[in-house]
Amino acid sequence: MADTAEVPAGEPASESAGAQAGDVAPGPGAGRAAGARPAAGFDEETSAELVNASWAESCDSRLREVLSRLVTHLHAFVRETELTHAEWEHALRFLTAVGQKCDDTRQEFILLSDVLGVSMLVDAVNNRGPRGATETTVLGPFHLVDSPPRPLGADIAQDHVGDACVVAGTVRSADGTPLPGARVDVWQANGEGFYDVQQPDVQPPLNLRALFTCDDGGRYWFRSVVPSHYAVPRDGPVADLLNATGRHPYRPAHIHFIGQAPGHRPVTTHLFIEGSPYLDSDAVFGVKRSLIAPVREVRDPRRAAAFGVEAPFRLIEFDLVLAPDNPGPDTRRTAGHG
């Protein structure tokens, strides 16, 4: 073993003394100037201040801001609820179980965020678009980055599980101008409430998915089936939380949309089916009244011919209104206002 230098009793070690192989170097924040933290030790009333003073001055300013707010609110929550050791341990076990339920095809933490309303709040904070623009809602867990391009009028229901329908609309700018060439990405569950990725051995690949390019009038249309309401996953810790709080796991019937066009902000939203169960109690709080559309029966043979179907047929009409990239400040929705 290598010899080590001895330091006489009562004398401070030099900065290099003891800096032998295997020693751990001081971490970030070591040697912080006196007064960088509160002088007193840990105290119930100043605990958040103590923790927030520990962030290194060199750390990212936004990271420091977010962590400081998080710690402040989290410590206040513990004091206000007088959280017990047993409750704290139970919470840690719950979060551990949430993480263990995640895999390549399932994100239980997103589901937890959804059922607590956090996903919708983040969406609302980041999408205060101009009045009149289509309202946004959550992306959901079943979107594919590469949706299959299909021609206008295509039938996206490859297995036809559900009542056949036509979905049609126009993509416009906030001033009402149609947007030729706008792209519309759609995906949905079938008439039994399942997405293709949930039934890989039952549904054809890329079933009920498509990417459309609007015509010269900004119009899109396609054939599909009327989706069903469905339950979020019921075999994990988030479902246990819903059960413990007396909440159901269901989402109302809907079709997902992403609309985008040059010079405009893309919109991620849902078309909710009028009359579906759970419109007033969506498990992820995603419903907005402006996004609900009826399924109408159309008997006009000329309209049927225009969509390549026979009369009578079911029709769902849903327009997308996109906000320009830089809307004027006087037209923007503000927090708490539609």
C-alpha positions as CSV (number, residue, x, y, z in Angstrom):
1,M,0.0,0.0,0.0
2,A,1.3,3.5,-0.8
3,D,2.5,5.6,2.1
4,T,0.3,8.5,3.0
5,A,1.5,11.8,4.5
6,E,0.6,12.4,8.1
7,V,-0.8,15.8,9.2
8,P,0.3,17.0,12.7
9,A,-2.5,17.1,15.2
10,G,-4.2,20.5,15.4
11,E,-2.8,21.7,12.0
12,P,-5.1,21.9,8.9
13,A,-4.3,19.6,6.0
14,S,-3.1,21.3,2.9
15,E,-5.3,21.3,-0.2
16,S,-3.2,18.6,-1.7
17,A,-2.8,16.5,1.4
18,G,-4.8,13.3,1.2
19,A,-5.5,13.8,-2.5
20,Q,-4.4,10.3,-3.2
21,A,-5.6,7.8,-5.8
22,G,-9.2,6.7,-5.1
23,D,-10.1,9.9,-3.2
24,V,-13.4,11.5,-4.3
25,A,-13.0,15.0,-5.6
26,P,-15.3,17.7,-4.2
27,G,-18.5,17.9,-6.1
28,P,-20.2,21.0,-7.6
29,G,-21.1,23.5,-5.0
30,A,-18.2,22.5,-2.6
31,G,-16.5,25.6,-1.3
32,R,-19.6,27.8,-1.8
33,A,-19.1,31.3,-0.5
34,A,-20.3,31.8,3.1
35,G,-23.8,33.0,3.3
36,A,-24.9,31.2,0.1
37,R,-27.2,29.1,2.3
38,P,-29.2,30.1,5.3
39,A,-27.0,30.0,8.4
40,A,-29.4,27.9,10.5
41,G,-29.7,24.2,10.0
42,F,-32.8,22.4,8.7
43,D,-36.0,23.9,10.0
44,E,-39.6,23.1,9.1
45,E,-40.5,26.6,8.1
46,T,-37.4,27.3,6.1
47,S,-36.8,23.9,4.6
48,A,-37.6,25.0,1.0
49,E,-35.3,28.0,1.3
50,L,-32.5,25.8,2.5
51,V,-32.9,23.4,-0.4
52,N,-33.3,26.1,-3.0
53,A,-30.1,27.8,-1.8
54,S,-28.2,24.6,-2.6
55,W,-28.4,24.9,-6.4
56,A,-25.1,25.9,-7.9
57,E,-25.0,29.5,-9.4
58,S,-23.7,28.0,-12.6
59,C,-26.7,25.7,-13.2
60,D,-29.1,26.5,-16.0
61,S,-31.4,29.4,-14.9
62,R,-34.6,27.8,-16.1
63,L,-33.7,24.6,-14.4
64,R,-33.1,26.5,-11.2
65,E,-36.4,28.3,-11.5
66,V,-38.4,25.2,-12.1
67,L,-36.7,23.2,-9.3
68,S,-37.1,26.1,-6.9
69,R,-40.8,26.4,-7.6
70,L,-41.2,22.6,-7.4
71,V,-39.4,22.4,-4.0
72,T,-41.3,25.4,-2.6
73,H,-44.7,23.9,-3.5
74,L,-43.7,20.3,-2.5
75,H,-42.5,21.4,0.9
76,A,-45.6,23.5,1.4
77,F,-47.8,20.4,0.5
78,V,-46.0,18.3,3.1
79,R,-46.5,20.9,5.8
80,E,-50.2,21.6,4.9
81,T,-51.1,17.9,4.8
82,E,-48.8,16.9,7.7
83,L,-47.8,13.9,5.6
84,T,-47.0,10.9,7.7
85,H,-44.1,8.5,7.3
86,A,-46.5,5.8,6.2
87,E,-48.1,8.0,3.5
88,W,-44.7,9.1,2.3
89,E,-43.5,5.5,1.9
90,H,-46.8,4.5,0.2
91,A,-46.3,7.4,-2.3
92,L,-42.7,6.2,-3.1
93,R,-44.0,2.6,-3.6
94,F,-46.7,4.0,-5.9
95,L,-44.3,6.0,-8.0
96,T,-41.9,3.0,-8.2
97,A,-44.8,0.9,-9.5
98,V,-45.6,3.5,-12.1
99,G,-42.1,3.4,-13.4
100,Q,-42.0,-0.4,-13.4
101,K,-45.2,-0.4,-15.6
102,C,-43.5,1.6,-18.3
103,D,-42.1,-0.1,-21.4
104,D,-41.5,0.6,-25.1
105,T,-45.2,0.6,-25.9
106,R,-46.7,2.0,-22.6
107,Q,-45.9,5.1,-20.6
108,E,-47.7,4.9,-17.2
109,F,-46.2,8.2,-16.1
110,I,-48.0,10.0,-19.0
111,L,-51.2,8.2,-18.0
112,L,-50.7,9.4,-14.4
113,S,-50.2,13.0,-15.7
114,D,-53.3,12.6,-17.8
115,V,-55.7,11.4,-15.0
116,L,-54.4,14.2,-12.7
117,G,-55.2,16.8,-15.3
118,V,-51.6,17.9,-15.6
119,S,-51.3,16.9,-19.3
120,M,-54.3,19.1,-20.2
121,L,-53.0,22.0,-18.1
122,V,-49.6,21.9,-19.8
123,D,-51.4,21.8,-23.1
124,A,-53.5,24.8,-22.2
125,V,-50.6,26.9,-20.9
126,N,-48.6,26.3,-24.1
127,N,-51.5,26.8,-26.6
128,R,-53.1,30.2,-25.8
129,G,-53.9,30.7,-29.4
130,P,-56.1,33.5,-31.0
131,R,-59.8,33.5,-30.4
132,G,-61.5,31.5,-33.1
133,A,-58.7,29.0,-33.6
134,T,-59.5,25.3,-33.1
135,E,-58.9,24.4,-29.4
136,T,-56.2,22.0,-28.6
137,T,-56.2,18.9,-26.4
138,V,-53.8,16.1,-25.5
139,L,-51.8,14.1,-28.1
140,G,-52.5,10.8,-26.4
141,P,-50.2,7.7,-26.3
142,F,-51.1,6.1,-29.6
143,H,-49.8,8.6,-32.2
144,L,-47.3,7.3,-34.8
145,V,-44.7,9.8,-36.1
146,D,-44.9,8.4,-39.6
147,S,-48.6,8.1,-40.4
148,P,-49.3,6.6,-43.8
149,P,-50.0,9.1,-46.6
150,R,-53.3,8.3,-48.2
151,P,-55.3,10.0,-51.0
152,L,-58.3,12.1,-50.2
153,G,-61.4,10.0,-49.9
154,A,-59.5,6.9,-48.9
155,D,-61.1,4.3,-46.5
156,I,-58.8,4.2,-43.5
157,A,-60.8,1.4,-41.8
158,Q,-59.1,-1.7,-43.1
159,D,-61.1,-4.2,-40.9
160,H,-64.4,-2.2,-40.9
161,V,-65.1,-2.9,-37.2
162,G,-67.8,-0.3,-36.5
163,D,-70.4,1.7,-38.4
164,A,-69.1,3.2,-41.6
165,C,-69.0,7.0,-41.9
166,V,-67.4,9.8,-43.8
167,V,-65.3,12.5,-42.1
168,A,-64.9,15.8,-43.9
169,G,-63.9,19.4,-43.3
170,T,-61.9,22.4,-44.3
171,V,-58.6,23.7,-42.9
172,R,-58.7,27.5,-42.7
173,S,-56.5,30.3,-41.2
174,A,-57.9,32.3,-38.3
175,D,-59.1,35.0,-40.7
176,G,-61.2,32.4,-42.6
177,T,-58.9,31.9,-45.6
178,P,-58.8,28.2,-46.8
179,L,-55.3,26.7,-46.6
180,P,-54.6,24.6,-49.8
181,G,-52.1,21.9,-49.2
182,A,-52.6,21.8,-45.5
183,R,-51.8,18.4,-44.0
184,V,-54.2,16.5,-41.7
185,D,-52.9,13.6,-39.6
186,V,-55.7,11.4,-38.2
187,W,-55.8,8.3,-36.0
188,Q,-58.6,6.6,-34.0
189,A,-59.9,3.6,-32.2
190,N,-62.3,1.2,-34.0
191,G,-65.9,0.5,-33.2
192,E,-64.9,-1.7,-30.3
193,G,-62.7,0.9,-28.7
194,F,-59.2,-0.4,-29.6
195,Y,-56.3,1.1,-31.5
196,D,-54.3,-1.0,-33.9
197,V,-51.2,-1.0,-31.6
198,Q,-53.4,-2.5,-28.8
199,Q,-54.4,-5.4,-31.0
200,P,-51.4,-6.2,-33.2
201,D,-52.5,-9.7,-33.7
202,V,-56.1,-8.7,-34.6
203,Q,-56.0,-5.4,-36.5
204,P,-54.1,-4.8,-39.7
205,P,-51.0,-2.6,-39.3
206,L,-51.7,1.1,-39.6
207,N,-55.4,0.5,-39.3
208,L,-57.4,3.7,-38.9
209,R,-54.4,6.0,-39.5
210,A,-53.7,8.4,-42.3
211,L,-52.0,11.6,-43.4
212,F,-54.0,13.6,-45.9
213,T,-53.1,16.7,-48.0
214,C,-55.9,19.1,-48.5
215,D,-57.1,20.1,-52.0
216,D,-57.0,23.6,-53.5
217,G,-59.9,24.7,-51.4
218,G,-58.3,23.5,-48.1
219,R,-60.8,20.6,-48.0
220,Y,-60.1,17.0,-46.7
221,W,-62.4,14.0,-46.5
222,F,-62.0,10.3,-45.8
223,R,-64.0,7.2,-45.0
224,S,-63.8,5.5,-41.7
225,V,-65.9,4.0,-38.9
226,V,-67.5,5.8,-36.0
227,P,-65.2,5.1,-33.0
228,S,-66.3,3.8,-29.7
229,H,-65.6,5.1,-26.2
230,Y,-63.0,3.1,-24.3
231,A,-61.1,2.6,-21.1
232,V,-57.6,3.7,-20.4
233,P,-55.4,0.7,-19.2
234,R,-56.9,-0.9,-16.2
235,D,-54.0,-3.2,-15.2
236,G,-51.6,-0.8,-13.5
237,P,-51.0,1.5,-10.6
238,V,-52.9,4.4,-12.2
239,A,-56.0,2.3,-12.5
240,D,-55.6,1.4,-8.8
241,L,-55.5,5.1,-8.1
242,L,-58.7,5.6,-10.1
243,N,-60.4,2.7,-8.2
244,A,-59.3,4.1,-4.8
245,T,-60.8,7.5,-5.6
246,G,-64.0,6.2,-7.1
247,R,-63.3,7.3,-10.6
248,H,-64.0,5.5,-13.8
249,P,-61.3,4.9,-16.5
250,Y,-63.3,5.8,-19.6
251,R,-62.7,8.2,-22.4
252,P,-65.5,9.4,-24.7
253,A,-65.4,8.4,-28.4
254,H,-63.1,10.6,-30.4
255,I,-60.9,10.9,-33.5
256,H,-57.4,12.5,-33.2
257,F,-56.3,15.3,-35.5
258,I,-53.1,17.2,-36.1
259,G,-53.5,20.0,-38.6
260,Q,-50.6,21.9,-40.0
261,A,-49.9,24.4,-42.8
262,P,-46.9,26.7,-43.7
263,G,-47.0,30.0,-41.8
264,H,-49.3,28.6,-39.1
265,R,-49.0,26.9,-35.7
266,P,-49.9,23.2,-35.9
267,V,-53.0,22.2,-33.9
268,T,-53.3,18.9,-32.0
269,T,-56.8,18.2,-31.1
270,H,-59.7,15.7,-31.0
271,L,-63.1,15.4,-32.7
272,F,-65.5,14.2,-30.0
273,I,-68.6,12.3,-31.0
274,E,-71.8,14.0,-29.9
275,G,-73.9,11.7,-27.7
276,S,-70.9,9.5,-26.6
277,P,-70.9,8.3,-23.0
278,Y,-68.4,10.1,-20.7
279,L,-68.3,13.5,-22.5
280,D,-68.9,15.1,-19.1
281,S,-66.4,12.9,-17.2
282,D,-63.5,12.1,-19.5
283,A,-60.9,10.3,-17.5
284,V,-58.1,12.6,-18.8
285,F,-60.2,15.8,-18.8
286,G,-59.7,16.3,-22.6
287,V,-63.1,17.4,-23.7
288,K,-63.8,20.9,-24.9
289,R,-67.3,21.8,-26.0
290,S,-66.1,23.4,-29.3
291,L,-64.7,20.0,-30.3
292,I,-67.9,18.0,-30.1
293,A,-69.5,17.1,-33.5
294,P,-72.6,15.1,-34.4
295,V,-72.8,12.1,-36.6
296,R,-75.6,13.0,-39.1
297,E,-77.4,10.7,-41.6
298,V,-77.3,12.1,-45.1
299,R,-79.8,10.9,-47.7
300,D,-78.8,13.2,-50.6
301,P,-77.4,10.9,-53.4
302,R,-75.4,13.8,-54.9
303,R,-73.5,14.3,-51.6
304,A,-73.0,10.6,-51.3
305,A,-71.6,10.4,-54.9
306,A,-69.2,13.3,-54.1
307,F,-67.7,11.2,-51.3
308,G,-67.7,7.9,-53.3
309,V,-70.4,6.2,-51.1
310,E,-74.0,5.3,-51.4
311,A,-76.9,7.1,-49.7
312,P,-77.9,7.1,-47.0
313,F,-74.5,7.5,-45.2
314,R,-73.2,8.8,-41.9
315,L,-71.3,12.1,-42.0
316,I,-69.1,13.9,-39.4
317,E,-68.0,17.4,-40.4
318,F,-65.1,19.0,-38.6
319,D,-63.2,22.1,-39.6
320,L,-59.7,23.0,-38.4
321,V,-58.8,26.6,-37.9
322,L,-55.1,27.3,-37.5
323,A,-53.5,30.3,-35.8
324,P,-50.8,32.2,-37.7
325,D,-47.3,31.9,-36.4
326,N,-47.3,35.4,-34.9
327,P,-50.9,36.3,-34.0
328,G,-51.5,39.9,-32.7
329,P,-51.5,40.3,-28.9
330,D,-55.1,41.6,-29.0
331,T,-56.4,38.4,-30.5
332,R,-54.8,35.8,-28.2
333,R,-56.8,33.8,-25.7
334,T,-55.7,34.4,-22.1
335,A,-55.6,32.0,-19.2
336,G,-59.2,31.1,-18.2
337,H,-60.8,32.3,-21.4
338,G,-61.9,30.4,-24.5
